[in-house]
Amino acid sequence: MPKQKSNSAAKKRFTVLKSGKVKRAKQNKRHILTKKETKRKRGLRKGTYVSKTQEKTIKKLVG
């Protein structure tokens, strides 16, 4: 049986850490940034983790 291909889009968006957590970037930082407060945009720069419910699905796509 052939190997399962990993999803290229998911590989670009997510990183699986040694601890097993999945790291992702925050949304809403692409366009229409003039109406958003500086404090809000600064917070969007930081990465965050994927929720426990979606971890299994994303690991399957990436790995």
N, C-alpha and C positions, 0 to 999 in steps of 0.2 A: 504494500500500500504506500502511495507517495506521501511525502512530508506535507504538513499543513503550512501554507504560506502565511507569513505574518502580514498584517495590514499596514501598508506604507503610510497612510494618513495618520494612523494611531502612533506609529513609531516617531513621527515628527512632533506630535502633540504631548506625549506622555513619557515619563521616565520611571522605571521601576527601581526603587532604592534597595540597598542591602537589607534593610529592616523589613522589606516586603511591602512597604507603602508605595502608592503611586502618586507621583508629583505632577502637577499641571499648572498652566498659566491661568490667570484670571481673565474673564471676558470683559467686554465693553471698553476696550482700549484701542480700537481701530480708527474710528472716525466720529464726527460730531463731538469733539473734545472741548470746544469753546464754551459750551454751556455747563460743563462739569467743573466742579470746584477743584482747585489745585490739590487739596488734601485728599480728595477722593481719587484723583488720578495717581497720586503718589502711592496710595494703598493698593492700587491695581497693578503696580509694577511687581509687587511681591508675589511669589508663587504660593500655591496652597496644595492640599492633598485631596485626592478623589475620595468620595464617600465609600464606606464599607460595602454598601449594596452594589456599587458599580465596579469595585476593585477586581473581582473575579472575571468579569466580562472583558475589561481592558487588558488584564494580564494575558488572557487567551488571544486577544488581537495582536498585542505587541510581541509576545513570545511565541 
